[in-house]
């Protein structure tokens, strides 16, 4: 297996070396400042006095010695201590300046007063050394902040270089064995890997290497995981980059990065390029769309040319991923560019069980765990949600001090991922708990009375997330189509909470907001998308987003009269569902009150407990069932505690026979 690691990248400079260089810069800067001050002035520069005051001090014999710069006329001198102008407390050194032509006269005056003097050279080093010091400092700064950045790929000269990361096999341990629940998608990408490994097998029959593979699916379904598996399985170089890495504010930078990326890929062909979130750079080109700039269009044009231009004969496969295929440019999707589109759908019940099994490999499961039950109870979960569920179950088991992850931990993790964490610490008065119990009991009872809907799984009045309670359903199988009776039944169930509040509390609360939203959505879909009403018939009248930024809501393909009919039909469906919910709950008042009493006492009820409650018409059977469950839980906890104590005792080594007895504490 070839190692296609990035071996030309220089190792990172050690921190110790960087610190030494920074100290060198600081020292050079300090030396430059000292040189500017001058070698003869570090002991004290002195006071600058007028030349006339200097001559007066000469006459009064206050000056002890003088140093003269003949070329510049600068004079430095020193006063007698006893003869300082300020009576002994003033400065000892002084500076002044005279015209160079008056230096001979000054020399004669100094000789006449018997004052020691000396001449100093032109001071060329005092002029050159500061320049040398500053040049050294600027050179070091240029080296660290400009040259090294350009050489390392982060500077101005590399602004148009590709930011793709070359994936090595030692860094990516994923394989097709880690991908589950998307068998068809995995089979298609396995063909790509097989083509790269053994191209002669396909070329002998005239087959050619696909130009591009587009992975389409909702977030969390496993598109990036599939790409990682390709990188782990393929014995070819693999470059990965996000579509946002091409987007820049400067025109032409994105196109330059695309060309550089494909140049690297062609130099290492056959190879694979993975473009994650390609919709960031592959959107439809149109001048009337907001945000469609010249830079994005040029970047997209560069991708189109590189994938299927006049010089696109290299064995380079482009694998892209997106959850918005509707916004991509048609030229990007045509054959010759993305020849193959792979839909990575949400897993079915068998796929969810396989995904749970993959993520359970590193988790210690109890003997009573049945992953098929968890798979049935997670119909809308993606692969990422299932991974999160298994991790949350392990965390819950660890917090409870359990030796393994059992079904109760998995059930709690499932509810936590879907609805949020239980908020048992939230303070609620009896009236609020009572209204929540009636609301959730209305949903639960209708799920038992309406035969077409998804069966009831559990009901609780413990707050989770933003909800004060929850009524959970458990599908018996995966469903891909819904009939009209089923949809109307689901609307009745969702309106059961509001109907129960109005019947039994003589008031309504704001807790039905989500129920009303879901019911209205189903009714709108029946009228506008699914053609399930006689008044409007079969026309498709959805106001959904087409993906190109234009909404039907801005340019409706129907008249105002049709819009009025849509509103009327939606209102009729919701009103009929609400009347049916009120009828069923009114006819089952006894069961409703019994269910509310059980919820107020136990807060959470399972499907089996609700069936027992409705069958016996009393809380006695439920209390007996709960008592047996509590006794079993206590015995299990006691056995676990005894096992832990025995394990801790066995872990203590026995004392040696010749060891002295322990000393008792005073």
N, C-alpha and C positions, 0 to 999 in steps of 0.2 A: 504494500500500500504506500503510494507516494505521499510524501509530506510536502504539502503546498503552503507551508507557513510563510509568513512575511519575514524573510530573513534579512532583507536589506535595510530594515529600519534600525537606526542606531539605538543602543540602550540608553536608558534615561540617565542623565548625569547624577552622580551621587550628591546627596544633600551636603556632605562635607566639602566637596569640591566647589559647589555653588557658594557656600559660606566664605571660603577662602577668597574667591573672586570678588565677592561683595566687600570684604574687608580690604582687599587691595584697592578697590575704587575709593573707599573712604580715606585710606591713607594717602593716596595720590591727591585727593581733593584738599586734605589738610596741608600737605606739603606745598601745594600751589598757593594756598592762602598765606603760609609763612614766607614763601619766597616773595610774594607780592609785598609783604611788609618790609622785606629787606633784611640782610644778615646783620647789619650794624644797628638796627633799630629795635630788636626784640627786648633789649634791656630797658627800654624806655625811650619813646620818641622825643619827648620834650615839648616845650611850649614854643609856638611860632610867634616870634616878635618882629617888630618893624626894624628895618635896617638902621634908621635913625636912633632907635633905642639901643641897638647893638653898639653903635659908635659912641653913644653916651656912656654905656657900660665900660667901654674900652678906656675912655678918659678917666673914669672913676676907679679903674683897676679892679673891677669886679670879675673880669673874664679870666679863667684859668688856662684854657686851651681851646684851639680852633682847628677844625678840619675843613678844607676848601675843595670844592669840585671846580677845577679851572674851566672846563668846557661849559658847564651850565650855570656857574655862579652860585650854586647852593652852598650854604655855610651851616655847619653844625658846630656847636660849642658847649662848654661846660663852665658854670659859674663856680667861684670860690664859695665854700660853705658859709663862711662868715660874711661874704659880701653879696649874698642874694638880695634881690630888690625888695623882697617881702620880709626881710629881717630874719631869715633862717628858716621860715616855714614854707617858702615858695619852691618852685621847680628848680632842679639842679641843672638840667639839660635844656638847651634851646636850639631853635633852627631859625634861619633867616635866609634871605637871598639878595644878591647884588648883581649888577650888570657885569658880564665877563670883562669888559674893558676897564673896569675900576679895580680889578684884582691887583695890578701892580701897586697902585696907591694904597690899597688895604694892606699889602705885604709890608710896605715901608712903615705904615702906622703900627703894625704889630711888632716890627723889629724895634721901633722907637720905644714902645711900652714893655719890651722884653717879655712878650707873651709867646708861648710855644705854639707853633702852627705846623700843619702838614697838608700836603696836597693829596687828593684822591683821584684815581683814574676815571675814565668816562663812564664806568658802571654798565658795561655792555651786558654782563651776566645778569645784572639786576633787571635789565630790560628783556632778555631772552628767556630766562628761567620761568617767569610766570606764563609766557606764551607756550613753552614746552609742557608745563604742568597742565594747563587748561586743554591743550591739544591731546594729551594722554587721557585726561578724564573724558573728554568728548569721544575719543576713539573707543574707549571701553564701553561707554554708554551705547554707542552705535553698534558695537559688536553684540551686546547682550539684547538690546531691544529691537534691533532692525535686522542685522545680518542673520542671527541665529533663528529668528522667527521666519525669515524667508527661506532659510535652509531647511527648517523643520516642517514646513508646510502650513504655517499659520500666518504668514505675512502677506504683504501686498502682491508680491510676485506670484504667489500661489493662490490668489483669490479665485481664480477660475479652475483650480484643480478639483478633482472629484474627492468627495468625502466618504467614499465607499469603504467599508471594512472588509478585509479579506479574512474569511472564517477558516480556521484550521481544525483538523480533526481532534487535536488534543484539547481544544477549548469547547468543542461542541460534541456532547456525548449522546445526543438524540438520534434515534433510529426509527424505522417504521414499526418496531415493536412497541414504541411509546405512543403510537397514534392508534386510537380506538374510536369506534362509533361512527366513522366515516369511511366505510369499506370501499365504496365506489370511487370516492375521491382519492383514496390511498392507492387503489389499483391503477388509476390514470397516471399519477405521478411516479409510480413504480415503473411504468413503461418508459418514462423520460429517463430515469436512471439507467434502465437496461439498455436503452438506445446509446447513451453515452459510454457505457461499459463495453458494449458489443455492437457497434454500428453496422458491421458487415452482415449481421443476421437480418437486418431490415433493408439494407441497401441492395442486396442481391435480388430483391423483388421490386426494386424501384422506389422504395420508401425514402423519404427525406426527413431530416431533423426538423421538428416543429420550431417555428420562430419564437413563439411566445405562448405562455400558459397563464391564464387569468384565473385566480382563485377568488370566488365570489361567495360571500356569506356574511351573516350577521356578526357583530362583535362577540368574541369569545368562543366561536365555533371551531377554531383550530387551524386557521389559515397560516398564521406564523409558525405554529408547531409543525405543520406539514413542510414548510420551507426549511425549518431546522432539521427535520428528518431527511430531506433531500440532501442537505449539506453533509449530514452524517453518513449517508449511504453512498453518495456519489464519489468516485475516485477522481475528481476533477476540481480545479479551483472554483471557489464560490465567493462572490462579492455580494454584500448586502448593503442597502442604503434606503433611507426613507424618502418619499416624494417631497417632503417639506425641505430636505437638504438642497434641492435644486432651486427653491424659490428665494430670490433676492430682490432688493429694491433697485439694483443697477441692471440696466438692460444688457443682455448678452452674457451675464455671468452664469445663469442656469444652463444655457446652451453650451457654453464652454465646458462646464462640468460634465454634461452628458457626453460630449465628444471625448473628453479625457477618460471617462469611465469605460466607454466602449473601446478606446485604444488599449487600455490595460487589459480588458477582456479578450480582445483579439490577439494580443501578445501572449496570452495564456490559454488560447483555445485548444481543445474544447473546454468550455466552462459555463457556469450558470451565474446570471445576475438576478438578484431578488430585489424588486422595488416594492417596498411596503407602503401602503396608503397611496397608491398611484393617483387617486382622484385629486390629491393636492396639486398635481401638476398636469393631469390629463383631462381637465374639464373641457367642455365644448367651447370652440372658438366662435364668439359672436360679440359684435361691438355693442349690442344693446343690453348685454348682461352686466350687472354690477360686479366690479372686481376683475373684469376680463382685460388685463393689461397687455402691453406689448411684450414684456418680459416673459409672462406665462406662455403666450403664443409662440415666441421664439424657442423656448425650452421644449414645448410640445413638438414643434416642427423638427427640432434636432432629434428627438426620440423617434419620430416617424421615419426620418431619413436613415438613421442608424439601424433600425430594425428591418426595414425593407427598402433600401435604396440601391444605387448602382453598385455599391461596394459592400454588399451584405452577404457575402458567400462564406463567411467564417462560421465555425460551429459554436455559436454563442446562443444559448437559450435564455430568454428573459422570462422570469417567473414574477408575476405581480399579484398583489392582494388588494382588495377593496371591498367595502360594504355598501358602496354607492355606484353600482355599474350604470345606473341611469344617467349619471352626469358626465360620463366619459365621452370623448369625441368619437364620432362614427369612424373616422379614418384610423383611429387606434384599434378599433374592434374588428376591422375587416380581416378576412383570411390573408395570410402572408405576414401579418404582424402578430396578433394574438390568434393563432390558429385553433387553440383549444381553450374552452371555458369550462372550468370545474366548479360546480356548485357545492359548497361545503354547508350543508343544511344542519339544523339543530338535530341532535341524535334522537332516534326512537327509543323505545323502552329497552330493547336488546342492546342498542348502542350505549345507552346510559349505564346499563349494568356493566358493560365491558370497560367503560371509562372509569367507573367507580373501582373496578377490580385493578386497573392500572395504577390508580392513585392510592390504592390500599396496600400496595406491595411493601411500603415502608411503614405501615401502621399496624400495630398489634391489635387484632380484632378478637372479640369474644366469640365463644362457640355459638351463641344464639343469634349472631348477626346474619341476616338474610338480605343481601344487596338487591335482590329482585324487588323486595317490598319498597326499599328506598328509591329504586329506579322508577317504579310505578307512581310513586308520590311526587316525582319531580318532572312533570310533563313539559314544562317550559324552560327547564334548565339547560344552559349551554355547557360545553366542556369546561370552561373556566369556572362556571358556577359549581359544577360537581367537584372540581379540585378544591375550591374554597370550602365546600361542604365537608369534605373528608378532613381537611385541615382543622376546621372549627370543631369537628367532633373529637379529634385528638386533643385539642386544647381544653375542651370541656371535660373530657375524661381525666386529664392531668390535674385540672383545678379541683375536681371532686376526689382526687386521691385514688382513682381506680387503677387496677392492674392492666386493664385492656379497655378497648372501645366497644361498648355494647350498643344494643338497639336504641336504648333510651338516649344515649349521647348522639347517635345519628339522627334520631327524630328531632331532638332539640336543635341540632345544628341545621337541619333542613328548615325548621321554622325560623331560626335566627337569620339564615341567608335570605329567605323569602320575605319575611315580615319585620325583621329586626329583633333586637334583644328584648327579653322580658324586662318590664319596668315595675318590679314589685315594690320599689321604694317610693313610687308616686303616691301621694296622699290623695285619696278620693273619699268623699262622704257617701253615706248610704244611698242617697237619692241618685247620685251619678252612677254608682254601681248598679242600682236597680234599673235605670234607663238603659244602660249598656247591656244588661242581661236580657231585657225584653227585645232590644234591637237584634242581638246575635241569636237569640232563641227564635225570632221570626225567620231569619235566614235558615237556621238549622232545621226547623220543623218543616218548612216548605221543601227543603231538599229531600225529606223523607216522604212528602206527600205528592210531589210532582215526579212521575216516573221517568220522564225523558231526560232529566238533567244529570249532570255528573254526581255520583254518590257522595254523601257526606263522609268526611274523615274525622274531623275534630272541631270542637267549638270551645272558645275560651273568652273570658272577659278580662284577662290580664293584659294590660297595655303592651303593645309591641310596636317599636318604631313610632310613627305618628298616629297609629290607630289605637283606640281605647279597647278594642277587642277584635277578634277575628274568627271567621267561620271558614274552615278549610275543606276542600274537596279532594278526592282521590280517584282519578280515572281508572277504570278497569282495563283499558286498552288505549293504544294510541289512536287518535281520531284526526282524520285529515279533511273530512267533510262534515257539515252540520246541516240537518234538515230544518225545515221551517218550524215544525213542532218543537224541536229541541231549542231553537233560538228563542221562541216565544216563552218556553218554560224557563230558560235562563233569565229572561227579563222579569218574569214573575218572582223568581227567587231573589233577584237583586233588589226588587222593590219591597220585599218582605220586611226588612228592617224598618223602613218608614211606615208601612202599614201597621206593624205591631206597636210602634210608638203612638200612632193616632188612636188605635183601638183601645189599648190597655193603659195608656198614660194620659189620654185626652190632651196631648200636646205633641209637638214635633221638635227635634233637635237638629243641629248642623252635622250630626254624625253620618248622615246619608249622602254626603257630597260625592264620595267616590262611587257609591252605588248608582246615583243618578247619572254620573258621567259615563259609566260603563253601559248602563241601560240605553242612554241616548245614543251612544256609539253603535250599539247593536241595531237599534231601530233605524238610524241613518244608513247603515250598511244595507239593511234589508230593502230600504226604499231606493237608494241611489246606486248601489253596486250589484246587488244580488237579484234584482227584479222580482221581489216577493210580494208585491202589492198589485191589486187589480186596477187601482186608479191610475197608476203611472206605467204599469206594464214592464217591458223589457229594456228600455233605453238605459245606457250606462251614464249616470249623472254625477259621478263622484267629483268632489271638489278637492281631491288630493293633489299633492305636489308632484309634478311631472319629472322633477329632478333637474331641470335646466333653469330653475329659479323662477319659473312662471307658474302661477297658480290659476286654477280654474276660477278661484274666487275673484280674480282680477278681470277675467275674461270668460264669463260663464257661457257655456254652449246651449243655454236654454233661457227661456223668457222669464219675466217676473211672475206670470201666471203659473208657470211650472214650479218656480221657487215657492210660491204660496201653497201649491198642492203638496210639495215635499214637506213643508212645515206642518200642514194639516195631517198628513199620513203618519208622520212621526209622532205627533200628539195623540192620534187615535191608538197607535200601537202601545204607547206608554200608558194611556188611560185604561185600555182593556187589561193590560197586565196588572195594573194597580188594583182594579176592581176584583180581578181573580185572586190576587194575594189577600185582599181584605176578606173575601168570601171564605177561603180556606182557613184562615186564622180564626175567623169568627166561629166557624163550625167546629174548631178544635181548641176551645178555650181551656178545657181541663188539662189537655196535654201541654198546652202552652204554659199554664201556671205551674205545672209539675216540673217542666224543664227549667223555668226561671228559678224556682226554689232550689233545684239541684245546682245550677250555676252559681247562685249566691253562696251556697254552702261549700262547693268544691272548686269553683272558678274555672276548671277545665274538665271537659267530658269527651270521651272517645265515642266512636260510632257504636261499638258494642255496648257501652254503658248507656247510651241513649236508647238503643233498641230494648235493653232490659228494663229501662225506666218506663218506656211507653207500653211494654208488654204487661208489666205487673201493676201499673198505675199507682206505684207507691215508691217512696224512697228507701224502704226497708231492704229490698234486694240490692240496691246500689250501695247502701252502707255496709252490708255484709261483704259484698265484693271488694269494696275499698279496704275493709278491715283485713281481709285475707291478703290483699296485695301489700298492705303496710307491714303485716307480720312477716311475709316473705322477704321484703326489703330489709327489715331489721335483722332477720336471721342471716341473710347474705352479708350484710355489713358486719355482723359479729364474727362470722366465719372469716371474712377478709381481714378483720383486725387481729384475730387469733393467728392467722397465717403470717401476718406481718410481724407480730411479736415473736413467733417461733423462728422466723427467718433472722430477726435481729439477735436472738439468743444464740442461734447456731453460728452466727457470724463472729461472736466473741470467742477468742482462742482460750482453751482451758489453762488454768494456772499451773505452773510447774510445782512438782512435789517439794523441791528444795527451796522454793521461793518463800521469803518471810511473810508472815501474816500481815494483813493490812492494818495500818495504824488508825485507831478510832479517832474521830474528830473530837476535840474537847467540847 
